[in-house]
């Protein structure tokens, strides 16, 4: 029995090694195919999207510069977790409540491989939160995948929510 069990374990080890090698080859090929599709967008277009993992969707839009080499403006509503000043509790964005960081920030250059990453500051005023945002993403033709994280830096004394923070992945598509 012991010899037979050892033989079965050896076959299982060989099989699991083959499966792991196959997965590595497939993952490598998929990565190559995915990165080959990266390309910067054409100039003067707009992308609109949503935060696809958030309980409450939020929205984001990107305006691409006329020459297509940079992002001119990013604006939207980032679902966040905030501290409620009135009752001291932490509030999350959910289907029954839209707790979020509103933002309208400038852009940055788009790398030749269709990626971008930068930090921007929302100055506040006009209903916008004073916050710092880190925005990164990759263009795939008429689609864009990325992530935005934000943290409020200060709030007025009469604001209901303080200490807001968020980190959400987004998906956006070309609309014009």
Secondary structure as GFF3:
##gff-version 3
##sequence-region A 1 176
A	DSSP	alpha_helix	2	36	.	.	.	ID=ss1
A	DSSP	beta_strand	46	50	.	.	.	ID=ss2
A	DSSP	beta_strand	59	64	.	.	.	ID=ss3
A	DSSP	beta_strand	71	79	.	.	.	ID=ss4
A	DSSP	beta_strand	81	84	.	.	.	ID=ss5
A	DSSP	beta_strand	90	92	.	.	.	ID=ss6
A	DSSP	beta_strand	100	106	.	.	.	ID=ss7
A	DSSP	beta_strand	115	122	.	.	.	ID=ss8
A	DSSP	beta_strand	130	140	.	.	.	ID=ss9
A	DSSP	beta_strand	143	154	.	.	.	ID=ss10
A	DSSP	beta_strand	161	174	.	.	.	ID=ss11
###
